[in-house]
Amino acid sequence: MEAKSAKALAAADTQIDCCLVALEAVSRNRVLMECKRPVFLITDRDDGSVLRKAVSVSAAGIINTYIMADDLLDAVDRSVACPPYYDPQLLRAALEPSPLLGNDDAHELAHHLTPREDDVLRRIVRGEPTAQMADQMGVSVSTVRSHVQNVLGKLGVNSRLAAIAFALNYNIEKVRETHPQLS
């Protein structure tokens, strides 16, 4: 059976085991999340982020369009019998570490830090807690938190630990030494 709209799909006959939906349709039709049957996503993307989308809508599975028709049917059957089913290549892509930046790119990101943010990054690397940073810098704890968030955002990381790894992996201290105007 083919549904002409997401509402028709959600209200479709109960004899349907699973709804096969293009990943891009999920973005446009939130009603798919209300579908009474398992939703199996199919996508032409091969990056690991599509797996997050599948999980966010509680999909019974996700697979890439490169698969042969028989393999697709087998994957759908497995997702209905024992969800979830994740395409092995998409799962590998989701679990692989992000590719490292080149040194030049990492240093370019570090160049965007203000002198105060650079100071905060150095303190993060030393392991100073927020309250100690605030006390030593003569600012409030909330100001330090703002600086920390700015540092994380500019470096493209999501935690202090990741900022430490970034600074150590790319020798950010050496960047500051060669560009004293950024210190």
C-alpha positions in Angstrom: 0.0 0.0 0.0 1.3 3.5 -0.8 0.2 6.5 1.3 -0.1 9.8 -0.5 0.6 11.9 2.6 2.1 11.5 6.1 -1.4 11.7 7.6 -2.6 8.9 5.4 0.5 6.9 6.3 -0.2 7.4 10.1 -3.8 6.3 9.6 -3.1 3.5 7.2 -4.5 0.0 7.5 -3.3 -2.0 10.5 -2.2 -4.8 8.2 0.9 -2.9 7.3 4.0 -4.2 9.2 6.2 -1.2 8.8 6.4 2.2 7.1 9.3 2.7 4.7 10.2 6.4 4.6 12.9 8.5 3.0 14.9 10.1 5.7 14.4 13.5 4.2 10.6 13.1 4.6 11.0 12.9 8.3 12.3 16.4 8.5 9.2 17.7 6.7 6.6 15.6 8.4 6.6 15.3 12.1 3.4 13.2 11.9 5.7 10.2 11.0 6.8 10.1 14.6 3.2 9.4 15.5 2.9 6.5 13.1 1.4 3.5 14.8 3.7 1.1 13.0 7.5 0.9 13.0 9.2 3.4 10.8 12.1 2.2 8.7 14.2 4.9 7.1 16.1 4.8 3.8 18.6 7.4 2.9 21.2 8.2 0.2 23.5 9.8 2.7 26.4 7.9 4.1 27.6 10.0 7.0 27.0 8.9 10.6 24.8 11.8 11.5 21.8 10.1 9.8 21.9 7.5 12.5 21.2 10.2 15.1 18.2 11.2 13.1 17.0 7.6 13.0 17.4 7.3 16.7 15.7 10.6 17.4 12.5 9.5 15.7 12.7 6.0 17.2 13.0 4.4 13.8 12.9 0.6 13.7 15.9 0.8 11.3 17.8 2.8 8.7 19.6 1.7 5.6 21.4 3.3 2.7 19.9 3.3 -0.8 22.9 1.5 -2.3 21.5 -1.8 -1.0 20.0 -4.5 -3.3 16.2 -5.0 -3.1 16.4 -8.4 -1.5 18.8 -7.1 1.2 16.5 -4.2 1.8 13.5 -6.5 2.4 15.6 -8.7 4.7 16.7 -5.6 6.7 13.1 -4.4 7.0 12.0 -7.9 8.1 14.8 -8.0 10.7 13.9 -4.5 12.0 10.2 -5.5 12.5 11.2 -8.8 14.2 13.9 -7.3 16.4 14.4 -3.6 16.2 16.4 -1.6 15.6 18.3 -2.5 12.5 21.1 -0.1 11.5 22.9 -0.3 8.2 26.4 -1.6 9.1 28.2 1.1 7.0 26.1 3.9 8.6 26.8 2.4 12.0 30.6 2.3 11.3 30.4 5.9 10.0 28.6 7.0 13.2 31.2 5.3 15.5 34.3 6.5 13.7 36.1 9.4 15.3 35.7 12.7 13.6 38.5 13.3 11.2 41.2 15.5 12.7 41.7 19.0 11.5 44.9 19.9 9.8 47.3 21.9 11.9 46.6 25.0 9.8 42.9 24.7 10.3 43.2 24.1 14.0 45.6 27.1 14.4 43.1 29.3 12.4 40.4 28.4 14.9 42.7 29.2 17.8 43.5 32.6 16.2 39.8 33.6 16.7 40.2 33.5 20.5 40.3 36.8 22.3 43.2 37.4 24.7 40.8 36.7 27.6 39.5 33.5 26.0 43.1 32.5 25.4 43.8 33.0 29.1 40.7 30.9 29.9 41.9 28.1 27.6 45.3 28.0 29.3 43.5 27.8 32.6 41.3 25.0 31.3 44.4 23.1 30.2 45.9 23.5 33.7 42.7 22.0 35.1 41.6 25.1 37.1 38.0 24.9 38.3 35.6 27.7 37.3 35.6 29.3 40.8 39.4 29.5 41.0 39.5 31.0 37.5 37.0 33.7 38.5 38.9 34.5 41.6 42.3 34.8 39.9 40.9 36.7 36.9 38.9 39.1 39.1 35.6 38.3 37.4 32.3 36.6 38.3 31.8 32.8 37.9 29.1 33.5 35.3 31.6 35.6 33.3 34.1 32.7 33.4 31.3 30.3 32.2 30.6 32.6 29.3 34.3 32.7 28.4 34.5 28.9 28.6 31.4 28.5 26.3 33.0 31.0 23.8 36.2 29.0 23.8 34.4 25.7 23.3 32.3 27.2 20.5 35.3 28.8 18.7 37.3 25.6 18.9 34.4 23.5 17.7 34.4 21.2 20.8 31.7 20.4 23.4 33.6 20.0 26.6 36.5 21.2 28.7 38.2 17.8 28.2 37.8 18.2 24.4 39.3 21.7 24.6 42.3 20.3 26.5 42.7 17.6 23.9 42.5 20.2 21.1 45.1 22.4 22.7 47.5 19.6 23.3 47.0 17.8 20.0 47.6 21.0 18.0 50.2 22.6 20.2 48.1 25.7 20.7 50.6 27.1 23.3 53.2 27.2 20.5 50.7 29.2 18.3 50.4 31.8 21.1 54.2 32.0 21.4 54.5 32.8 17.7 51.7 35.2 17.7 52.1 37.3 21.0 49.3 39.7 20.0 46.9 36.8 20.7 48.3 36.1 24.2 
